[in-house]
């Protein structure tokens, strides 16, 4: 079982006008105590993604575990600690073949059937959501609510990450519903250092 921290920060490039702002946010999050961070870029080309990933690695070093969204190949080249795949991306086993046995592998799920499927793979953790309404995806899956988190918890012993519309106001309830960790995008963008510190304090 991998040791998931309570807070799983996600840096989505679509939230930032310039790469400098993305990198500055990453640095602030690291200084505030964030230890797990996913880099997500759905619109960039491979060269741009690799450059940004390598900069993140340079800035954060080994103090933060870095996860690449979707691209197992770029995760390896950039020296990241793992990859996270969605339902429409490379299969978990396909990703595992690329990254090998030691890097972390996460899988997104949106309903009990997908949780059961992910539980049978070599994934190190399972993400489930969206728990609440979210603005960070163009075509989000149906909201699962806290009950969806409870259902997922009953279906797997793997570490469980809840995602989707999670804020400082509702994060405790998500942990109490059975999640090991909460993934946060939007509520870390404004005043990232202060926001991260508040999350970490609330999540204990």
N, C-alpha and C positions, 0 to 999 in steps of 0.2 A: 504494500500500500504506500503510495507516495504521500508526503506530508503537504497537503494543500493549505496555504494560508487562508484566513477568513476573507481577505480582500484580493480579488483578481482584477487588476486594472486592464482595460482594453483601450489601446490607442488606435482610433480609427482615423485614417488620413483625411477622410471626408469632413472631419470636424475642424480642420486647420487650413487656413488660406496658404500658408507657406511652411516648408519643411522646417525652417528655423523654429517656428512656434511649436511644432510637434516635438522636436528634440528638446526644447526648453521645458516643455511639459513633462517629458520623460525624466529629465534631470530633477525637476521639482518633486515628482512622485517618488523617485528613488531616495531623495534626501528626507522625505516625510516618513519613510519606513515601508513603502511598498516593496514586496519581495517577489512578486509574480506579475508579469506584464505581457500582454499579447499585442503584437503589431498586426493591424488589419488594414489592407489596402486593396479595395475591390476594383479600382479604376486605373491604377498605374501599370506601366509595363514592367517586365521582369528586371530590366537594368535599373530603373528608378527604385523599385522595391528593394533590390539588393543594396543599392547605395544607402538608402534610408536605414535598412536593417543593420548594415555594417557600422553606420554612425551610432545607432542605438547601442550596439555592442561596445563600441569604443567609449561612449559616454558612461555606460552603466557597468561595464566590466562584468565581474562575477558576483556583484552584490545583489543583482536582480535576475531571477530566472526569466529568460526570454522565450516566448512562444510565437511561432510564425503562423498566421492564419492561411490555410489552404496549401501553401507551397512547400511541400516537404523538401524539394530540391534546394530551394533558397535557404531553408532553415539550416541545412547541412553546410552550405557554402559560407553562410554568414556566422557560423559558429553558435547558432541558437541552441537552446536546451530542449526544444520540442516543437511539435506541430499540432495544429488544431484543424480538424476537417468537419465540414458540414455534410448534410444529407446528399447534396448535389456535387460534392467535390470527389477527389480521389477516395477510394474506399479505405476504411481503417487498415485493412491488411495490406493494401497497396502502399499506403503511407508507411506502414511498419517496415516493409521491404526496403524502402528508400532510407529511412532514418536508423534502422538497426534496432537492437533490443534495448539499448540503454537510454535513448532519448524519450522524453515524455510524449504521449499521444493522447489527445483529447478528441471527443466526438460530440457534435451537437445533436440533440434530440428534441422532439416537439410533442410526443404523445407516448402512451405506455408501450405500444408496439415497437416504436423505435428504441425506447429504453431497453426493452428486452433484447432487441437485436444487438445494440451496442454492448450490452452486458456479456454477450458471447464472444466478443472480439478481444483483441489484446490491448484495447484502450486502457490507459492508466486512470483516466477520469471521464465522467460523463457530464456534459452540460445539458440542462433542460430549461426550456422557456418558449416563448416569452411569458414570464410570470405576470407582469403588468403591461399596460400599453407602452409601446416604445416608439420613439421617433428616429431611431438610428438604423432602421431597415426600411427600404422602399416598399417591399411587399411582405410584411411580417406574417408569421404563422398565427393561428388563433391563440388568444391568451389562455394560459392554463391555470392561472391563479395559484393561491397557496395550496389548494387541494391537489393540483397537478404536481407540485413539489412533493407533497406527502405520498402520492401514488408512486412517483419515481423512486422515492426513498425505500418504499416497500419492495421494489422490484430489483434492486441491486445493492450489493455490498461495496461496490466501487465508490471512490470519492465522488461527491455530487456537487456540481457547480450550478447555481441558479443564475439566470440571465434575463434581462428584459425589463426596463423601466424601474430598476432598483435604485433607490435614493437613500439618503441618510435617514429619511422619515420612516421608511418601510423595511430597511435591511434586517433589523432584528427579527421581525416576524418571519422572514424568509429562512433565517437560520433555525428559528424555533420550529418551522415546518419540516426540517430535516436536511436542509442543504448544509454541506461542509464549508462552502465558500460562496461569495456573491461576486458576480462579474459586473463591473460598472463601466459605462462609457460616458454618457452625457453629464452625470453629476460630478465628474472629475475634471471637466474641461475648464470651467471658470474657477479661478483660484485653486489650482490643482494641489498645491502643497497643503493649504489649509483644509481643503475638502478631504484629502486622503487622511490627514491626521484625525479629523472628526470621525470619519468612517472607522478607522482603526480603534478609536476610543469607544465608539458605540458597539462595535463588534466584539470588543474585549479580547 
